[in-house]
Amino acid sequence: MGHGLHDYTRRHGGLKMQIDFYDGARRPKNPVQAAKLSSQCGIHIRSSMPLATHWKEYNPKDGALKTVIPTAISTVAGKFEMDRHDDVAKKVCTDIIQNGILQQRYRLKKAYWQKVQHLTPEQAYLMKPGNVDEESWKRLVDSWFDEHYQKTQRTEGEIGAIELYKISHTNKEGLMSDTARDAYVKMVNMKMGPHMEHEPVKTDLQIVEQVIKEHSSSRSSTFLSSVGVSANSRRTSTSNARIKELEARLAIQEQQAVDASAKYQEEMEKRIQTQDEKFQELERKQAEQLEAANKASEQTRLAFEKRQQEMDAMLSFLLRTSQ
């Protein structure tokens, strides 16, 4: 249990934080509950969860890692007051975990791909980060060195259309709309998923075009045009020259989005920490007041007993003298 949750439980007499879920809402409406739930999911992903390269591997029916998501939800739920079997709760937690896994894979690729791309896979295996298990790291490395993956990277350039889509649909706070996030997750899963040998390799742009047709919007159509694809040539290839022209500006936007997201998370953590400190200060004052009241009560009791003893002694003296 995180330090903040431990303090919350201690302050509330052993009661865990209640998490309220609402049908149709992707996150708890209470910002503190949402932040704590996301934080605990992130901690579990980074510390205990094997990373797959395709979401289908987590399928609870026939996936190779079918027990991972239920175990993750059960573990996280154990830290809160919530029904781990509730369908809405499971859906929200699954969505948080799915996005967390994508972010973790992205962070690892961003941190290590430049270091290992000129090595052999066997050499890259030896560069495993300390917080990633061997099997997960091997799966990630194998996916990076996969011929399908390499071909799409060479075709699309350093920043592919999928990442361009993500950057162009991310606001200044580092957030995406629900529709854009769903589309991006589907694009990544299609790119990282298994590829049939007899099928032509789909480029990032072809994947983006396919998903956009399923999540059609004026902004998405504008996005295709912005990367140099006309209405009559969307099914062929993207304009690498146009992408390269956008790389510098988009790299800045991406960094701004990352910084904004980090700032938002930091502000949320500070707000929660401030609330924790206020609760602790209130608890301290209440303890001091209770201690002072108990001390005053004890002093009053001792004074009363002393007075009673004096009166008993005087009464005994009077009785003796009267005899």
HELIX and SHEET records of a PDB file:
HELIX    1   1 HIS A    3  ARG A   11  1                                   9    
HELIX    2   2 PRO A   31  SER A   48  1                                  18    
HELIX    3   3 TRP A   55  TYR A   58  5                                   4    
HELIX    4   4 VAL A   68  ALA A   77  1                                  10    
HELIX    5   5 ASP A   87  VAL A  116  1                                  30    
HELIX    6   6 PRO A  121  TYR A  125  1                                   5    
HELIX    7   7 GLU A  134  TRP A  144  1                                  11    
HELIX    8   8 GLU A  147  GLU A  156  1                                  10    
HELIX    9   9 ALA A  161  SER A  168  1                                   8    
HELIX   10  10 ASP A  178  MET A  192  1                                  15    
HELIX   11  11 ASP A  204  GLU A  214  1                                  11    
HELIX   12  12 SER A  218  SER A  226  1                                   9    
HELIX   13  13 ASN A  240  SER A  322  1                                  83    
END                                                                             
